[in-house]
Amino acid sequence: MNPAQVQQVATDILILGSGGAGLFAALHAKKTAPDLDVTVAVKGLLGKCGCTRMVQGGYNVALAPGDSTERHFMDTVEGGKWLNDQALAWTLVTEAQVRIRELETELGCFFDRNPDGSVHQKAFAGQTFDRTVHKGDLTGIEIINRLSEQVWRRDVNRLEDHRALELIPARDGSGLAGVLMLDMRTGEPKLVRAKAVLLATGGGPTMYKYHTPSGDKSCDGLAMALRAGLPLRDMEMVQFHPTGLLAGAGTRMTGTVLEEGLRGAGGWLLDSTGERFMEAYDPRAERATRDIVSRSIIRRIRDGYATPNGGVHIQMSHLGPEDVRRRFKGMVERCADCGFDLAGGRVEVIPTAHYTMGGIQFAVDCTTALPRLYAAGEDTGGVHGANRLGGNGVANSTVFGGLAGQSMARAVSRGGSLADPDPAAVEAGLARAYGPLGRPADELPAIREALYETMWNDVGILRDAAGLTRALGALDGLADAVARAGAPDGDRRYALTWMDRLNLENLVLVSQGIARAALARTDSRGAHFREDHPETSDLATSAYTVVRRQDEGFAIAMEPVAFTHVRPGGSLLDAAA
């Protein structure tokens, strides 16, 4: 395909993704500079896709008497095992207080309240205070519905059913010129030129056998960043939510989350004998951090105490079935749809790949190493360190999405023109996306199953050098297999097999980065547990991994953590007191 024949669209600001980060960015960009042309591009329909909409639990923010930003910060860095970028973590906990009030008073969100009218905050694991603001257990729907309504009211352009294919640099090397996209409604490419681009496509670790995100989530932003040579940090840190629904092999409901508030409220995890086992692994029992609970479940399964479908049970009935139905209406209904009684019985669960703590290195103002490229949300690394606290994810997206919108609008308002795209990069992107059309696609299902098994067995919750080395060999083979595989070249409109191939290519590439970072980290931190290196190394000399794509391989480096606010062994609570 000739790059000169590709349709071009121009905009001041291009936002990739319409989750919490993308929509907040659009609103704040228009608020900062109303005359700017802002475009949101989304792989599906605005307001109907993305991971923020799927958030059940809630939004962490220090609001209540007795809580504080210092306390929230310490929970965040201690939960992150001191690998967090502390400037980012501090921004998260302070700006969350601003953002939650914006959500309620400006954007129209309704969160649950106490009888005295104060905002209700529930318990989430790994935190020393009940600080999770929520709307029942359907918080994400509430937030995204209100954000979508506000975006629709404003003069924001929408490119729906458009998937991003490649970040296109400027011909003169000055930075980013735009993004090569695919209009899935027509099957035709589109080059969107912009003065600033936000990468907010979300994570989506769907390369694992059990995973929470929908199948269209395929780490597209991280894959594009790797192909562009950008540095990604903490890629070994993949979070598994301890309680993914285990509904059997024949349904996509398997892997979807039963929210953390169930355990926070006092739910029990039981093995096949009915024993409540978590107290043997951690004094906090079911309210330990997600990494500890997930490892404990896998060990219990491995020791021969698995339930019929290969997991463990969660039980809520001891809290009173009627109370459970009232407090967790969405969860009870989700389980009932699959034939399970959460309120009065037991439901099988298994840890499920949920969130990528790793991502693009970025600054507090959401700038990246590539001029004119910004990043926010789950595409970024550094905020959460080695372990994300439940409830910090949607706070991360909305906090940094808003900051990105402001930063982009200010940068663009200062002037500048559209950069000329590098035609060689456009040509290479077109060849990668369109070249496989017309080749046999028979291998794709087998590649996906092999990817599931490789990542689950060897790059999952319990890792060691032998398994990671084995995984790297398998992933190299899968990358070759994807390169050989094709897709039918007939009607290109909503060509699902073609989309599946593009998804797999991105997933395999990101999986290679995860596995290489995991092999490089020879200590255990948070979500990354090495059975051959079970101890945590000296916290005072903590370093994070940085992965880059280099030629056809990867370069791995370890960079020291900058303890800008507090050093291991210290506490901001002491200073605040």
C-alpha positions as CSV (number, residue, x, y, z in Angstrom):
1,M,0.0,0.0,0.0
2,N,1.3,3.4,-1.0
3,P,1.7,5.7,2.0
4,A,0.8,8.7,-0.2
5,Q,-2.7,7.2,-0.7
6,V,-3.4,7.0,3.0
7,Q,-6.2,9.4,4.2
8,Q,-4.8,12.1,6.6
9,V,-6.7,13.8,9.4
10,A,-5.3,16.7,11.4
11,T,-6.1,17.6,15.0
12,D,-4.4,19.6,17.8
13,I,-4.6,16.9,20.4
14,L,-5.2,13.2,19.7
15,I,-6.2,11.0,22.7
16,L,-5.9,7.2,22.2
17,G,-8.4,5.5,24.5
18,S,-11.6,6.5,26.2
19,G,-11.3,5.1,29.7
20,G,-10.9,7.3,32.7
21,A,-7.5,8.6,31.6
22,G,-8.6,9.4,28.0
23,L,-11.9,11.1,28.9
24,F,-10.5,13.1,31.7
25,A,-7.7,14.3,29.4
26,A,-10.3,15.4,26.8
27,L,-12.3,17.3,29.4
28,H,-9.3,19.0,30.9
29,A,-7.8,19.9,27.6
30,K,-11.0,21.6,26.5
31,K,-11.3,23.3,29.9
32,T,-7.7,24.6,29.7
33,A,-7.9,25.7,26.0
34,P,-11.5,25.6,24.7
35,D,-10.5,26.5,21.1
36,L,-8.2,23.6,20.6
37,D,-9.3,20.7,18.3
38,V,-9.4,17.6,20.5
39,T,-10.0,14.1,19.1
40,V,-10.6,10.9,21.0
41,A,-9.9,7.7,19.2
42,V,-11.2,4.5,20.6
43,K,-11.1,0.8,19.6
44,G,-14.8,0.4,20.3
45,L,-17.5,2.9,21.2
46,L,-16.9,5.8,23.5
47,G,-18.4,5.1,26.9
48,K,-18.9,1.4,26.2
49,C,-15.5,-0.1,26.2
50,G,-12.2,0.1,28.2
51,C,-11.2,-1.2,31.7
52,T,-12.4,1.8,33.7
53,R,-16.0,0.9,32.9
54,M,-15.4,-2.5,34.4
55,V,-14.2,-1.2,37.8
56,Q,-16.3,-2.6,40.6
57,G,-14.5,-1.8,43.8
58,G,-13.9,1.9,43.9
59,Y,-11.6,4.9,44.2
60,N,-9.0,5.4,46.9
61,V,-8.8,8.9,48.4
62,A,-8.0,10.2,51.9
63,L,-11.2,12.0,52.9
64,A,-12.3,10.8,56.3
65,P,-11.2,12.0,59.8
66,G,-8.1,10.1,60.9
67,D,-6.9,9.4,57.3
68,S,-4.4,11.6,55.5
69,T,-2.5,11.9,52.2
70,E,0.6,10.9,54.1
71,R,-1.1,7.7,55.3
72,H,-2.4,7.0,51.8
73,F,1.1,7.6,50.4
74,M,2.8,5.3,52.8
75,D,0.3,2.5,52.1
76,T,1.0,3.0,48.4
77,V,4.8,2.9,48.6
78,E,4.9,0.1,51.2
79,G,2.4,-1.9,49.1
80,G,4.6,-1.1,46.0
81,K,7.6,-2.6,47.9
82,W,9.5,0.7,47.6
83,L,9.8,0.5,43.8
84,N,7.3,3.4,43.2
85,D,8.4,6.7,41.6
86,Q,7.6,8.7,44.7
87,A,6.9,11.9,42.9
88,L,4.2,10.1,40.9
89,A,2.8,8.4,44.0
90,W,2.6,11.6,45.9
91,T,0.8,13.3,43.0
92,L,-1.6,10.4,43.0
93,V,-2.7,10.7,46.6
94,T,-2.9,14.5,46.7
95,E,-4.6,15.0,43.4
96,A,-7.1,12.2,44.1
97,Q,-8.7,14.5,46.6
98,V,-9.2,17.2,43.9
99,R,-10.4,14.7,41.4
100,I,-13.0,13.0,43.6
101,R,-14.7,16.3,44.3
102,E,-14.6,17.1,40.6
103,L,-16.3,13.8,39.9
104,E,-19.1,14.6,42.3
105,T,-19.6,18.3,42.1
106,E,-18.7,19.1,38.4
107,L,-19.3,15.8,36.5
108,G,-22.4,14.5,38.4
109,C,-21.2,11.2,39.9
110,F,-23.2,9.8,42.7
111,F,-21.2,7.8,45.3
112,D,-22.6,5.9,48.2
113,R,-23.0,7.9,51.4
114,N,-23.2,7.4,55.2
115,P,-26.4,8.3,57.1
116,D,-24.7,11.6,58.1
117,G,-24.3,12.5,54.5
118,S,-20.5,11.9,54.3
119,V,-19.1,9.8,51.5
120,H,-19.0,6.1,52.4
121,Q,-15.6,4.5,52.2
122,K,-15.1,0.8,52.4
123,A,-12.2,-1.5,53.3
124,F,-9.8,-2.7,50.6
125,A,-6.9,-5.1,51.2
126,G,-3.4,-3.8,51.9
127,Q,-4.5,-0.5,53.4
128,T,-4.5,0.8,56.9
129,F,-7.6,2.9,56.5
130,D,-11.0,2.3,54.9
131,R,-10.7,4.9,52.1
132,T,-12.3,3.3,49.0
133,V,-15.1,5.6,47.6
134,H,-17.7,3.6,45.6
135,K,-21.1,3.3,44.0
136,G,-22.1,-0.1,45.2
137,D,-19.9,-2.5,43.3
138,L,-20.5,-0.8,40.0
139,T,-18.2,2.3,40.5
140,G,-16.7,2.2,37.0
141,I,-20.0,2.3,35.2
142,E,-21.0,5.4,37.2
143,I,-17.7,7.2,36.5
144,I,-17.6,6.4,32.8
145,N,-21.3,7.2,32.2
146,R,-20.9,10.6,33.7
147,L,-17.5,11.3,31.9
148,S,-19.0,10.2,28.6
149,E,-22.0,12.5,29.0
150,Q,-19.7,15.4,29.6
151,V,-17.5,14.6,26.6
152,W,-20.5,14.3,24.4
153,R,-21.7,17.8,25.5
154,R,-18.4,19.3,24.4
155,D,-16.9,19.9,21.0
156,V,-14.7,16.8,21.0
157,N,-14.2,14.8,17.9
158,R,-14.6,11.0,18.1
159,L,-13.0,8.3,16.0
160,E,-14.9,5.3,17.1
161,D,-14.0,1.7,15.9
162,H,-10.5,3.0,15.2
163,R,-7.5,1.0,16.4
164,A,-4.0,2.5,16.7
165,L,-1.4,0.7,14.7
166,E,1.8,2.6,15.0
167,L,3.3,5.8,16.5
168,I,4.7,7.8,13.6
169,P,7.8,9.9,14.2
170,A,8.5,13.2,12.5
171,R,10.6,13.2,9.3
172,D,13.0,15.6,10.9
173,G,13.4,13.6,14.1
174,S,11.9,16.3,16.3
175,G,9.4,13.9,18.0
176,L,6.1,12.4,17.3
177,A,4.1,13.4,14.2
178,G,1.0,11.4,14.6
179,V,-0.5,7.9,14.7
180,L,-1.2,5.4,12.0
181,M,-4.7,4.0,12.6
182,L,-7.1,1.5,11.2
183,D,-10.7,2.3,10.6
184,M,-12.3,-1.0,11.5
185,R,-15.6,0.0,9.9
186,T,-14.0,0.2,6.4
187,G,-10.7,-1.7,6.8
188,E,-8.9,1.4,5.5
189,P,-5.8,3.1,7.1
190,K,-5.9,6.6,8.4
191,L,-3.0,8.8,9.4
192,V,-4.0,11.2,12.2
193,R,-1.5,14.0,12.6
194,A,-1.4,15.9,15.9
195,K,0.6,18.4,17.8
196,A,0.2,16.3,21.0
197,V,-0.8,12.6,21.4
198,L,-1.9,10.9,24.6
199,L,-1.3,7.2,25.0
200,A,-4.2,6.0,27.2
201,T,-5.1,2.7,25.6
202,G,-5.0,0.8,29.0
203,G,-3.1,-2.4,29.7
204,G,-5.0,-5.6,29.4
205,P,-2.8,-8.6,30.3
206,T,-5.0,-11.0,28.2
207,M,-1.9,-13.1,27.4
208,Y,-2.7,-15.2,30.5
209,K,-5.0,-18.2,30.7
210,Y,-7.2,-16.5,33.3
211,H,-7.6,-12.7,32.8
212,T,-10.1,-10.0,33.7
213,P,-10.1,-7.6,30.7
214,S,-12.2,-8.2,27.6
215,G,-10.6,-9.9,24.7
216,D,-10.1,-6.7,22.7
217,K,-7.7,-5.4,25.3
218,S,-4.2,-6.5,24.0
219,C,-1.6,-4.1,25.4
220,D,-1.7,-2.1,22.1
221,G,-0.1,1.1,23.7
222,L,2.7,-0.8,25.3
223,A,3.4,-2.7,22.1
224,M,3.5,0.5,20.0
225,A,5.8,2.1,22.6
226,L,8.2,-0.9,22.4
227,R,8.3,-0.7,18.6
228,A,9.0,3.0,18.9
229,G,12.0,2.3,21.1
230,L,10.6,3.9,24.3
231,P,11.7,2.7,27.8
232,L,9.2,0.7,29.8
233,R,9.7,0.2,33.5
234,D,8.5,-2.5,35.9
235,M,7.2,-4.8,33.2
236,E,7.7,-7.9,35.3
237,M,5.0,-6.5,37.7
238,V,1.8,-8.0,36.5
239,Q,-1.0,-8.0,39.1
240,F,-3.2,-11.0,39.6
241,H,-6.5,-10.3,41.3
242,P,-7.0,-13.2,43.8
243,T,-10.6,-13.8,43.1
244,G,-11.5,-14.3,39.4
245,L,-14.7,-16.2,38.9
246,L,-14.0,-19.8,37.9
247,A,-17.1,-20.7,35.9
248,G,-15.7,-23.5,33.7
249,A,-13.8,-23.7,30.5
250,G,-16.8,-23.0,28.2
251,T,-17.5,-19.4,29.2
252,R,-15.8,-16.1,29.0
253,M,-17.2,-15.3,32.5
254,T,-14.2,-17.3,33.8
255,G,-11.6,-14.9,35.0
256,T,-13.9,-11.9,35.6
257,V,-13.4,-10.3,39.0
258,L,-15.3,-10.9,42.1
259,E,-14.3,-7.6,43.8
260,E,-11.9,-7.1,46.6
261,G,-14.6,-5.5,48.8
262,L,-15.9,-9.1,49.4
263,R,-12.7,-10.0,51.2
264,G,-12.5,-6.5,52.8
265,A,-16.0,-7.0,54.2
266,G,-15.0,-10.3,55.8
267,G,-15.4,-13.0,53.1
268,W,-13.4,-16.2,53.6
269,L,-11.3,-18.2,51.2
270,L,-11.7,-22.0,51.6
271,D,-9.9,-24.9,50.1
272,S,-11.5,-28.2,48.8
273,T,-11.7,-29.5,52.4
274,G,-13.6,-26.4,53.6
275,E,-10.6,-25.1,55.6
276,R,-10.0,-21.3,55.8
277,F,-6.4,-21.3,54.8
278,M,-5.2,-17.7,54.5
279,E,-4.5,-17.3,58.2
280,A,-1.6,-19.8,57.7
281,Y,0.0,-17.5,55.2
282,D,-0.5,-14.0,56.5
283,P,-1.8,-12.5,59.8
284,R,-4.1,-10.2,57.7
285,A,-5.7,-13.4,56.2
286,E,-8.0,-12.5,53.3
287,R,-7.2,-8.8,53.7
288,A,-3.5,-9.2,52.8
289,T,-2.3,-7.6,49.6
290,R,-3.3,-9.1,46.3
291,D,0.1,-10.6,45.6
292,I,0.2,-12.5,48.9
293,V,-3.4,-13.8,48.5
294,S,-2.8,-14.8,44.9
295,R,0.4,-16.7,45.8
296,S,-1.3,-18.4,48.8
297,I,-4.1,-19.6,46.6
298,I,-1.8,-21.0,43.9
299,R,0.3,-22.8,46.6
300,R,-2.9,-24.3,48.1
301,I,-3.9,-25.5,44.7
302,R,-0.5,-26.9,44.0
303,D,-0.5,-28.8,47.3
304,G,-3.5,-30.7,46.2
305,Y,-6.4,-28.8,47.8
306,A,-8.1,-27.5,44.6
307,T,-11.8,-27.3,44.1
308,P,-13.4,-29.3,41.2
309,N,-12.6,-26.7,38.5
310,G,-9.1,-26.1,39.9
311,G,-9.4,-23.2,42.2
312,V,-10.6,-22.4,45.7
313,H,-13.9,-21.2,47.2
314,I,-15.0,-17.8,48.4
315,Q,-17.7,-17.8,51.1
316,M,-19.8,-14.8,52.2
317,S,-22.9,-16.6,53.8
318,H,-21.5,-16.2,57.3
319,L,-22.0,-12.5,57.0
320,G,-25.7,-12.9,56.4
321,P,-27.1,-13.6,52.9
322,E,-29.5,-10.6,52.9
323,D,-26.8,-8.2,54.0
324,V,-24.5,-9.6,51.2
325,R,-27.3,-9.2,48.6
326,R,-27.8,-5.6,49.7
327,R,-24.1,-4.6,49.9
328,F,-22.9,-6.5,46.8
329,K,-25.8,-6.5,44.5
330,G,-23.8,-6.6,41.3
331,M,-21.5,-9.4,42.4
332,V,-24.5,-11.5,43.6
333,E,-26.2,-11.0,40.3
334,R,-23.1,-11.8,38.3
335,C,-22.6,-15.1,40.1
336,A,-26.3,-15.9,39.8
337,D,-26.1,-15.4,36.0
338,C,-23.5,-18.2,36.0
339,G,-25.5,-20.5,38.3
340,F,-23.8,-19.7,41.6
341,D,-25.2,-18.4,44.9
342,L,-22.6,-15.9,46.3
343,A,-24.9,-14.7,49.1
344,G,-25.8,-18.1,50.5
345,G,-23.3,-20.6,49.2
346,R,-19.7,-20.9,47.9
347,V,-18.3,-19.8,44.6
348,E,-15.1,-21.1,42.9
349,V,-12.4,-18.5,42.3
350,I,-8.8,-18.4,40.9
351,P,-6.3,-15.6,40.6
352,T,-6.7,-13.8,37.3
353,A,-4.4,-11.5,35.4
354,H,-5.8,-8.1,36.1
355,Y,-3.4,-5.1,35.8
356,T,0.0,-4.2,34.4
357,M,1.9,-2.1,37.0
358,G,4.6,-1.6,34.4
359,G,4.5,0.7,31.5
360,I,6.0,3.7,29.8
361,Q,8.3,5.9,31.8
362,F,6.6,9.3,32.2
363,A,6.9,12.4,34.3
364,V,4.3,14.1,36.6
365,D,3.2,16.3,33.7
366,C,2.7,13.1,31.7
367,T,5.4,13.8,29.2
368,T,7.5,10.9,27.9
369,A,11.0,10.5,26.3
370,L,9.4,11.1,22.9
371,P,8.5,14.8,22.4
372,R,4.8,15.4,21.7
373,L,3.9,12.0,23.2
374,Y,2.1,11.9,26.6
375,A,1.0,9.0,28.6
376,A,-1.5,8.3,31.4
377,G,-3.3,5.4,33.1
378,E,-2.4,1.8,32.8
379,D,-0.1,2.4,29.8
380,T,2.4,4.0,32.3
381,G,4.8,2.6,34.9
382,G,6.1,3.9,38.2
383,V,3.0,5.0,40.1
384,H,2.3,1.6,41.7
385,G,5.7,0.0,42.0
386,A,5.6,-3.7,42.5
387,N,2.0,-3.9,43.6
388,R,-1.1,-1.8,43.0
389,L,-3.4,-1.3,45.9
390,G,-7.0,-2.0,45.0
391,G,-8.8,1.3,44.4
392,N,-5.6,3.1,43.3
393,G,-6.1,2.1,39.6
394,V,-9.1,4.3,38.8
395,A,-7.6,7.1,40.9
396,N,-4.4,6.8,38.8
397,S,-6.3,7.0,35.5
398,T,-8.4,10.0,36.5
399,V,-5.6,11.9,38.2
400,F,-3.0,11.6,35.5
401,G,-5.6,11.8,32.7
402,G,-6.6,15.2,33.9
403,L,-3.0,16.3,34.3
404,A,-2.2,15.1,30.8
405,G,-5.1,17.1,29.3
406,Q,-3.8,20.2,31.0
407,S,-0.2,19.6,29.9
408,M,-1.1,18.9,26.3
409,A,-3.4,21.9,26.0
410,R,-0.7,24.3,27.5
411,A,2.0,22.9,25.2
412,V,-0.1,23.2,22.1
413,S,-1.5,26.6,23.0
414,R,2.0,28.0,23.0
415,G,2.1,27.5,19.3
416,G,3.8,25.1,16.9
417,S,2.7,23.4,13.8
418,L,2.0,19.9,12.7
419,A,5.2,17.9,12.1
420,D,5.7,16.1,8.8
421,P,5.4,12.3,9.3
422,D,8.3,10.0,8.4
423,P,7.1,8.3,5.2
424,A,9.3,5.3,5.9
425,A,7.6,4.7,9.3
426,V,4.2,5.0,7.7
427,E,5.2,2.4,5.0
428,A,6.6,0.1,7.7
429,G,3.4,0.3,9.7
430,L,1.3,-0.4,6.7
431,A,3.4,-3.4,5.8
432,R,3.1,-4.8,9.3
433,A,-0.7,-4.4,9.4
434,Y,-1.6,-5.2,5.8
435,G,1.2,-7.6,4.8
436,P,-0.4,-10.7,6.4
437,L,-3.7,-10.4,4.5
438,G,-4.3,-13.2,2.2
439,R,-2.0,-15.7,4.0
440,P,-3.4,-18.7,5.9
441,A,-4.8,-17.9,9.3
442,D,-5.0,-21.5,10.6
443,E,-2.3,-21.1,13.2
444,L,-3.9,-18.3,15.2
445,P,-6.0,-20.4,17.7
446,A,-3.1,-22.6,18.4
447,I,-0.8,-19.6,19.0
448,R,-3.2,-18.1,21.4
449,E,-3.6,-21.3,23.4
450,A,0.2,-21.7,23.5
451,L,0.6,-18.1,24.7
452,Y,-2.0,-18.7,27.5
453,E,-0.2,-21.8,28.7
454,T,3.3,-20.3,28.4
455,M,2.5,-17.2,30.4
456,W,0.3,-18.9,33.0
457,N,2.8,-21.7,33.7
458,D,6.1,-20.0,33.4
459,V,5.6,-16.2,33.7
460,G,2.7,-16.3,36.2
461,I,2.4,-16.0,39.9
462,L,5.3,-18.2,40.9
463,R,8.4,-17.9,38.8
464,D,12.0,-19.3,38.5
465,A,14.9,-19.0,36.1
466,A,14.2,-22.3,34.5
467,G,10.6,-21.5,33.7
468,L,11.4,-17.9,32.5
469,T,14.2,-19.2,30.2
470,R,11.8,-21.8,28.9
471,A,9.1,-19.1,28.3
472,L,11.5,-16.8,26.4
473,G,12.3,-19.6,24.0
474,A,8.6,-20.4,23.6
475,L,7.7,-16.7,23.1
476,D,10.4,-16.3,20.4
477,G,8.8,-19.2,18.6
478,L,5.4,-17.7,19.0
479,A,6.6,-14.4,17.6
480,D,7.9,-16.2,14.5
481,A,4.6,-18.1,14.3
482,V,2.6,-14.9,14.4
483,A,4.9,-13.4,11.7
484,R,4.1,-16.3,9.4
485,A,0.3,-16.3,10.2
486,G,-2.1,-14.4,8.1
487,A,-5.7,-13.4,7.9
488,P,-8.3,-13.7,5.1
489,D,-8.3,-10.8,2.6
490,G,-11.9,-10.4,1.6
491,D,-14.2,-7.9,3.2
492,R,-12.0,-5.9,5.5
493,R,-14.8,-4.3,7.4
494,Y,-14.8,-5.6,11.0
495,A,-12.5,-8.4,10.0
496,L,-12.3,-10.3,13.3
497,T,-9.6,-12.7,12.3
498,W,-7.4,-9.8,11.1
499,M,-8.0,-8.0,14.4
500,D,-7.2,-11.2,16.3
501,R,-3.9,-11.5,14.5
502,L,-3.0,-7.9,15.3
503,N,-3.9,-8.4,18.9
504,L,-1.8,-11.5,19.2
505,E,1.2,-9.8,17.6
506,N,1.0,-7.1,20.3
507,L,0.4,-9.6,23.1
508,V,3.4,-11.7,22.2
509,L,5.7,-8.7,22.0
510,V,4.6,-7.4,25.4
511,S,4.9,-10.9,26.8
512,Q,8.5,-11.0,25.7
513,G,9.2,-7.8,27.6
514,I,7.5,-9.1,30.7
515,A,9.5,-12.3,30.7
516,R,12.8,-10.6,30.1
517,A,12.2,-8.2,32.9
518,A,11.2,-11.0,35.2
519,L,14.3,-13.0,34.4
520,A,16.4,-9.9,35.1
521,R,14.9,-9.3,38.6
522,T,16.6,-11.8,40.8
523,D,14.7,-10.9,44.0
524,S,11.1,-11.1,45.0
525,R,9.0,-7.9,45.1
526,G,5.3,-7.6,45.3
527,A,3.6,-9.2,42.3
528,H,7.0,-10.6,41.1
529,F,7.9,-13.8,43.1
530,R,10.9,-15.8,42.2
531,E,10.9,-19.2,43.9
532,D,14.6,-19.4,43.3
533,H,15.1,-15.9,44.8
534,P,12.4,-15.7,47.4
535,E,14.0,-13.0,49.5
536,T,13.6,-9.3,48.9
537,S,16.9,-7.6,48.3
538,D,18.0,-4.5,50.3
539,L,15.3,-1.9,50.1
540,A,17.8,0.9,50.5
541,T,19.4,0.0,47.1
542,S,16.2,-0.7,45.3
543,A,16.3,-0.7,41.5
544,Y,13.6,-1.0,38.9
545,T,13.9,-2.7,35.5
546,V,13.8,-0.8,32.2
547,V,13.1,-2.7,29.0
548,R,13.7,-1.3,25.5
549,R,13.2,-2.9,22.1
550,Q,16.6,-2.8,20.4
551,D,16.9,-3.9,16.8
552,E,15.1,-7.2,16.8
553,G,15.9,-7.9,20.5
554,F,15.5,-6.3,23.9
555,A,17.9,-4.3,26.1
556,I,17.4,-4.6,29.9
557,A,18.7,-2.2,32.5
558,M,18.3,-1.7,36.2
559,E,17.9,1.9,37.4
560,P,18.1,3.0,41.1
561,V,14.9,4.2,42.7
562,A,15.0,7.8,43.8
563,F,13.6,8.1,47.3
564,T,12.5,11.7,46.9
565,H,10.0,11.8,49.7
566,V,10.9,9.0,52.2
567,R,13.5,6.3,52.5
568,P,12.9,2.7,53.4
569,G,12.6,2.5,57.2
570,G,11.2,6.0,57.4
571,S,7.6,7.3,57.3
572,L,5.8,10.5,56.4
573,L,3.5,9.8,59.3
574,D,6.2,10.6,61.7
575,A,6.9,13.9,59.9
576,A,3.1,14.7,59.8
577,A,2.8,14.0,63.5
